[in-house]
Amino acid sequence: MRIRKPYSADLNSGKIYYFVFNYRADYEGDDAFLISNGTDVFAITGMKSDSRIYWSSKIMNKS
């Protein structure tokens, strides 16, 4: 799949695109996101959550 350059640049800079994706020929769509690791673009589908992630400095610092 080719991503247009303006979108590619946004994705590579860390922006996330949200859209509704439908696997089937019905009216119920799932949440979908386009993300990038800097070289490749991925689509993730599922259902959005209002969860929050809190990182502990003890976990992040391995020194």
LUMKE-407223 format. One record per atom (N, C-alpha, C, O): residue number from 1; residue in three letters; atom name; x, y, z. Coordinates in pm, whole numbers. Example, Ala and Ser with C-alpha at 12.3 -4.5 7.8 and 13.67 -1.06 7.14 Angstrom:
[1; 'Ala'; 'N'; [1319; -569; 780]],
[1; 'Ala'; 'CA'; [1230; -450; 780]],
[1; 'Ala'; 'C'; [1320; -330; 780]],
[1; 'Ala'; 'O'; [1424; -332; 846]],
[2; 'Ser'; 'N'; [1285; -225; 708]],
[2; 'Ser'; 'CA'; [1367; -106; 714]],
[2; 'Ser'; 'C'; [1290; 3; 787]],
[2; 'Ser'; 'O'; [1341; 114; 804]],
//
This chain:
[1; 'Met'; 'N'; [84; -117; 0]],
[1; 'Met'; 'CA'; [0; 0; 0]],
[1; 'Met'; 'C'; [89; 124; 0]],
[1; 'Met'; 'O'; [183; 133; 78]],
[2; 'Arg'; 'N'; [59; 215; -85]],
[2; 'Arg'; 'CA'; [136; 340; -90]],
[2; 'Arg'; 'C'; [65; 450; -13]],
[2; 'Arg'; 'O'; [-57; 467; -24]],
[3; 'Ile'; 'N'; [141; 523; 66]],
[3; 'Ile'; 'CA'; [89; 636; 143]],
[3; 'Ile'; 'C'; [140; 764; 77]],
[3; 'Ile'; 'O'; [259; 774; 47]],
[4; 'Arg'; 'N'; [53; 859; 53]],
[4; 'Arg'; 'CA'; [94; 985; -8]],
[4; 'Arg'; 'C'; [197; 1056; 79]],
[4; 'Arg'; 'O'; [194; 1043; 201]],
[5; 'Lys'; 'N'; [287; 1130; 16]],
[5; 'Lys'; 'CA'; [397; 1194; 88]],
[5; 'Lys'; 'C'; [354; 1282; 205]],
[5; 'Lys'; 'O'; [414; 1272; 312]],
[6; 'Pro'; 'N'; [251; 1368; 190]],
[6; 'Pro'; 'CA'; [215; 1449; 308]],
[6; 'Pro'; 'C'; [173; 1363; 428]],
[6; 'Pro'; 'O'; [208; 1395; 542]],
[7; 'Tyr'; 'N'; [100; 1256; 403]],
[7; 'Tyr'; 'CA'; [60; 1167; 511]],
[7; 'Tyr'; 'C'; [180; 1091; 566]],
[7; 'Tyr'; 'O'; [193; 1073; 687]],
[8; 'Ser'; 'N'; [266; 1048; 478]],
[8; 'Ser'; 'CA'; [384; 973; 518]],
[8; 'Ser'; 'C'; [472; 1057; 610]],
[8; 'Ser'; 'O'; [521; 1007; 712]],
[9; 'Ala'; 'N'; [492; 1182; 575]],
[9; 'Ala'; 'CA'; [574; 1270; 659]],
[9; 'Ala'; 'C'; [510; 1291; 795]],
[9; 'Ala'; 'O'; [580; 1290; 897]],
[10; 'Asp'; 'N'; [378; 1309; 799]],
[10; 'Asp'; 'CA'; [309; 1325; 927]],
[10; 'Asp'; 'C'; [321; 1199; 1012]],
[10; 'Asp'; 'O'; [351; 1207; 1131]],
[11; 'Leu'; 'N'; [299; 1084; 951]],
[11; 'Leu'; 'CA'; [308; 958; 1024]],
[11; 'Leu'; 'C'; [448; 935; 1077]],
[11; 'Leu'; 'O'; [465; 892; 1191]],
[12; 'Asn'; 'N'; [549; 962; 996]],
[12; 'Asn'; 'CA'; [688; 942; 1039]],
[12; 'Asn'; 'C'; [729; 1038; 1150]],
[12; 'Asn'; 'O'; [824; 1012; 1223]],
[13; 'Ser'; 'N'; [657; 1151; 1162]],
[13; 'Ser'; 'CA'; [689; 1247; 1269]],
[13; 'Ser'; 'C'; [616; 1213; 1399]],
[13; 'Ser'; 'O'; [633; 1282; 1499]],
[14; 'Gly'; 'N'; [534; 1106; 1397]],
[14; 'Gly'; 'CA'; [469; 1062; 1519]],
[14; 'Gly'; 'C'; [319; 1086; 1524]],
[14; 'Gly'; 'O'; [254; 1046; 1620]],
[15; 'Lys'; 'N'; [263; 1149; 1422]],
[15; 'Lys'; 'CA'; [119; 1171; 1421]],
[15; 'Lys'; 'C'; [47; 1039; 1398]],
[15; 'Lys'; 'O'; [101; 947; 1335]],
[16; 'Ile'; 'N'; [-74; 1030; 1449]],
[16; 'Ile'; 'CA'; [-156; 909; 1435]],
[16; 'Ile'; 'C'; [-286; 950; 1366]],
[16; 'Ile'; 'O'; [-352; 1045; 1408]],
[17; 'Tyr'; 'N'; [-322; 877; 1262]],
[17; 'Tyr'; 'CA'; [-447; 903; 1190]],
[17; 'Tyr'; 'C'; [-554; 804; 1237]],
[17; 'Tyr'; 'O'; [-528; 684; 1250]],
[18; 'Tyr'; 'N'; [-673; 857; 1264]],
[18; 'Tyr'; 'CA'; [-785; 776; 1308]],
[18; 'Tyr'; 'C'; [-891; 773; 1198]],
[18; 'Tyr'; 'O'; [-916; 874; 1132]],
[19; 'Phe'; 'N'; [-953; 656; 1178]],
[19; 'Phe'; 'CA'; [-1064; 643; 1084]],
[19; 'Phe'; 'C'; [-1147; 522; 1124]],
[19; 'Phe'; 'O'; [-1106; 442; 1208]],
[20; 'Val'; 'N'; [-1264; 509; 1063]],
[20; 'Val'; 'CA'; [-1352; 395; 1089]],
[20; 'Val'; 'C'; [-1328; 292; 979]],
[20; 'Val'; 'O'; [-1331; 325; 861]],
[21; 'Phe'; 'N'; [-1305; 168; 1019]],
[21; 'Phe'; 'CA'; [-1275; 60; 926]],
[21; 'Phe'; 'C'; [-1381; -48; 941]],
[21; 'Phe'; 'O'; [-1423; -79; 1053]],
[22; 'Asn'; 'N'; [-1425; -104; 830]],
[22; 'Asn'; 'CA'; [-1527; -206; 834]],
[22; 'Asn'; 'C'; [-1478; -332; 763]],
[22; 'Asn'; 'O'; [-1446; -328; 644]],
[23; 'Tyr'; 'N'; [-1472; -442; 836]],
[23; 'Tyr'; 'CA'; [-1429; -570; 779]],
[23; 'Tyr'; 'C'; [-1534; -630; 686]],
[23; 'Tyr'; 'O'; [-1502; -698; 589]],
[24; 'Arg'; 'N'; [-1662; -605; 719]],
[24; 'Arg'; 'CA'; [-1772; -672; 651]],
[24; 'Arg'; 'C'; [-1859; -573; 575]],
[24; 'Arg'; 'O'; [-1841; -452; 586]],
[25; 'Ala'; 'N'; [-1953; -625; 500]],
[25; 'Ala'; 'CA'; [-2048; -541; 426]],
[25; 'Ala'; 'C'; [-2168; -511; 514]],
[25; 'Ala'; 'O'; [-2280; -549; 480]],
[26; 'Asp'; 'N'; [-2146; -443; 627]],
[26; 'Asp'; 'CA'; [-2255; -400; 713]],
[26; 'Asp'; 'C'; [-2225; -257; 758]],
[26; 'Asp'; 'O'; [-2137; -191; 703]],
[27; 'Tyr'; 'N'; [-2298; -210; 856]],
[27; 'Tyr'; 'CA'; [-2285; -70; 896]],
[27; 'Tyr'; 'C'; [-2207; -49; 1025]],
[27; 'Tyr'; 'O'; [-2191; 64; 1069]],
[28; 'Glu'; 'N'; [-2158; -156; 1085]],
[28; 'Glu'; 'CA'; [-2086; -143; 1211]],
[28; 'Glu'; 'C'; [-1936; -141; 1186]],
[28; 'Glu'; 'O'; [-1875; -244; 1156]],
[29; 'Gly'; 'N'; [-1877; -26; 1199]],
[29; 'Gly'; 'CA'; [-1733; -12; 1177]],
[29; 'Gly'; 'C'; [-1655; -21; 1306]],
[29; 'Gly'; 'O'; [-1709; 3; 1414]],
[30; 'Asp'; 'N'; [-1528; -55; 1295]],
[30; 'Asp'; 'CA'; [-1436; -57; 1408]],
[30; 'Asp'; 'C'; [-1343; 64; 1399]],
[30; 'Asp'; 'O'; [-1322; 119; 1291]],
[31; 'Asp'; 'N'; [-1289; 104; 1513]],
[31; 'Asp'; 'CA'; [-1190; 210; 1514]],
[31; 'Asp'; 'C'; [-1062; 159; 1450]],
[31; 'Asp'; 'O'; [-1025; 43; 1467]],
[32; 'Ala'; 'N'; [-995; 245; 1376]],
[32; 'Ala'; 'CA'; [-869; 207; 1312]],
[32; 'Ala'; 'C'; [-772; 325; 1321]],
[32; 'Ala'; 'O'; [-813; 441; 1321]],
[33; 'Phe'; 'N'; [-645; 293; 1328]],
[33; 'Phe'; 'CA'; [-541; 394; 1339]],
[33; 'Phe'; 'C'; [-428; 361; 1244]],
[33; 'Phe'; 'O'; [-392; 244; 1228]],
[34; 'Leu'; 'N'; [-371; 462; 1180]],
[34; 'Leu'; 'CA'; [-249; 446; 1102]],
[34; 'Leu'; 'C'; [-136; 501; 1187]],
[34; 'Leu'; 'O'; [-143; 614; 1235]],
[35; 'Ile'; 'N'; [-31; 421; 1206]],
[35; 'Ile'; 'CA'; [86; 463; 1282]],
[35; 'Ile'; 'C'; [211; 425; 1203]],
[35; 'Ile'; 'O'; [204; 346; 1108]],
[36; 'Ser'; 'N'; [324; 480; 1241]],
[36; 'Ser'; 'CA'; [449; 450; 1171]],
[36; 'Ser'; 'C'; [562; 432; 1272]],
[36; 'Ser'; 'O'; [561; 492; 1380]],
[37; 'Asn'; 'N'; [659; 349; 1234]],
[37; 'Asn'; 'CA'; [779; 335; 1315]],
[37; 'Asn'; 'C'; [895; 414; 1254]],
[37; 'Asn'; 'O'; [1010; 399; 1295]],
[38; 'Gly'; 'N'; [863; 498; 1157]],
[38; 'Gly'; 'CA'; [965; 580; 1092]],
[38; 'Gly'; 'C'; [998; 532; 953]],
[38; 'Gly'; 'O'; [1043; 610; 869]],
[39; 'Thr'; 'N'; [977; 405; 926]],
[39; 'Thr'; 'CA'; [1003; 351; 792]],
[39; 'Thr'; 'C'; [882; 278; 735]],
[39; 'Thr'; 'O'; [861; 281; 614]],
[40; 'Asp'; 'N'; [805; 213; 819]],
[40; 'Asp'; 'CA'; [688; 138; 775]],
[40; 'Asp'; 'C'; [562; 196; 837]],
[40; 'Asp'; 'O'; [567; 256; 945]],
[41; 'Val'; 'N'; [449; 178; 769]],
[41; 'Val'; 'CA'; [319; 224; 818]],
[41; 'Val'; 'C'; [234; 103; 852]],
[41; 'Val'; 'O'; [232; 5; 778]],
[42; 'Phe'; 'N'; [165; 110; 966]],
[42; 'Phe'; 'CA'; [82; 0; 1013]],
[42; 'Phe'; 'C'; [-60; 49; 1037]],
[42; 'Phe'; 'O'; [-80; 164; 1078]],
[43; 'Ala'; 'N'; [-158; -36; 1013]],
[43; 'Ala'; 'CA'; [-297; -9; 1048]],
[43; 'Ala'; 'C'; [-333; -99; 1166]],
[43; 'Ala'; 'O'; [-311; -220; 1162]],
[44; 'Ile'; 'N'; [-387; -39; 1270]],
[44; 'Ile'; 'CA'; [-430; -114; 1388]],
[44; 'Ile'; 'C'; [-581; -94; 1400]],
[44; 'Ile'; 'O'; [-629; 19; 1395]],
[45; 'Thr'; 'N'; [-655; -203; 1416]],
[45; 'Thr'; 'CA'; [-799; -193; 1428]],
[45; 'Thr'; 'C'; [-846; -252; 1560]],
[45; 'Thr'; 'O'; [-777; -335; 1620]],
[46; 'Gly'; 'N'; [-962; -210; 1603]],
[46; 'Gly'; 'CA'; [-1019; -260; 1727]],
[46; 'Gly'; 'C'; [-1120; -160; 1780]],
[46; 'Gly'; 'O'; [-1196; -101; 1703]],
[47; 'Met'; 'N'; [-1121; -142; 1911]],
[47; 'Met'; 'CA'; [-1212; -46; 1973]],
[47; 'Met'; 'C'; [-1131; 47; 2063]],
[47; 'Met'; 'O'; [-1049; 1; 2143]],
[48; 'Lys'; 'N'; [-1154; 178; 2048]],
[48; 'Lys'; 'CA'; [-1084; 276; 2131]],
[48; 'Lys'; 'C'; [-1116; 255; 2277]],
[48; 'Lys'; 'O'; [-1223; 205; 2312]],
[49; 'Ser'; 'N'; [-1023; 292; 2362]],
[49; 'Ser'; 'CA'; [-1041; 283; 2506]],
[49; 'Ser'; 'C'; [-998; 415; 2568]],
[49; 'Ser'; 'O'; [-914; 486; 2512]],
[50; 'Asp'; 'N'; [-1054; 448; 2680]],
[50; 'Asp'; 'CA'; [-1015; 568; 2752]],
[50; 'Asp'; 'C'; [-908; 538; 2857]],
[50; 'Asp'; 'O'; [-887; 617; 2948]],
[51; 'Ser'; 'N'; [-842; 426; 2844]],
[51; 'Ser'; 'CA'; [-739; 386; 2940]],
[51; 'Ser'; 'C'; [-621; 482; 2936]],
[51; 'Ser'; 'O'; [-591; 541; 2833]],
[52; 'Arg'; 'N'; [-558; 495; 3047]],
[52; 'Arg'; 'CA'; [-437; 577; 3058]],
[52; 'Arg'; 'C'; [-323; 486; 3100]],
[52; 'Arg'; 'O'; [-341; 394; 3179]],
[53; 'Ile'; 'N'; [-205; 513; 3047]],
[53; 'Ile'; 'CA'; [-87; 437; 3085]],
[53; 'Ile'; 'C'; [6; 532; 3162]],
[53; 'Ile'; 'O'; [40; 640; 3113]],
[54; 'Tyr'; 'N'; [47; 490; 3279]],
[54; 'Tyr'; 'CA'; [139; 568; 3359]],
[54; 'Tyr'; 'C'; [269; 488; 3374]],
[54; 'Tyr'; 'O'; [269; 375; 3422]],
[55; 'Trp'; 'N'; [378; 549; 3332]],
[55; 'Trp'; 'CA'; [507; 482; 3339]],
[55; 'Trp'; 'C'; [576; 517; 3469]],
[55; 'Trp'; 'O'; [576; 633; 3511]],
[56; 'Ser'; 'N'; [633; 419; 3532]],
[56; 'Ser'; 'CA'; [710; 440; 3653]],
[56; 'Ser'; 'C'; [855; 463; 3617]],
[56; 'Ser'; 'O'; [909; 394; 3531]],
[57; 'Ser'; 'N'; [919; 560; 3681]],
[57; 'Ser'; 'CA'; [1060; 585; 3653]],
[57; 'Ser'; 'C'; [1146; 464; 3690]],
[57; 'Ser'; 'O'; [1254; 447; 3635]],
[58; 'Lys'; 'N'; [1099; 381; 3783]],
[58; 'Lys'; 'CA'; [1173; 261; 3819]],
[58; 'Lys'; 'C'; [1176; 162; 3704]],
[58; 'Lys'; 'O'; [1274; 88; 3688]],
[59; 'Ile'; 'N'; [1071; 158; 3625]],
[59; 'Ile'; 'CA'; [1066; 67; 3511]],
[59; 'Ile'; 'C'; [1148; 121; 3396]],
[59; 'Ile'; 'O'; [1218; 44; 3328]],
[60; 'Met'; 'N'; [1142; 251; 3372]],
[60; 'Met'; 'CA'; [1207; 311; 3257]],
[60; 'Met'; 'C'; [1360; 318; 3274]],
[60; 'Met'; 'O'; [1433; 303; 3175]],
[61; 'Asn'; 'N'; [1410; 342; 3394]],
[61; 'Asn'; 'CA'; [1553; 355; 3417]],
[61; 'Asn'; 'C'; [1611; 222; 3462]],
[61; 'Asn'; 'O'; [1578; 173; 3570]],
[62; 'Lys'; 'N'; [1695; 163; 3380]],
[62; 'Lys'; 'CA'; [1753; 34; 3413]],
[62; 'Lys'; 'C'; [1890; 46; 3480]],
[62; 'Lys'; 'O'; [1959; -54; 3498]],
[63; 'Ser'; 'N'; [1929; 165; 3516]],
[63; 'Ser'; 'CA'; [2062; 183; 3577]],
[63; 'Ser'; 'C'; [2064; 157; 3725]],
[63; 'Ser'; 'O'; [2169; 168; 3788]],
//
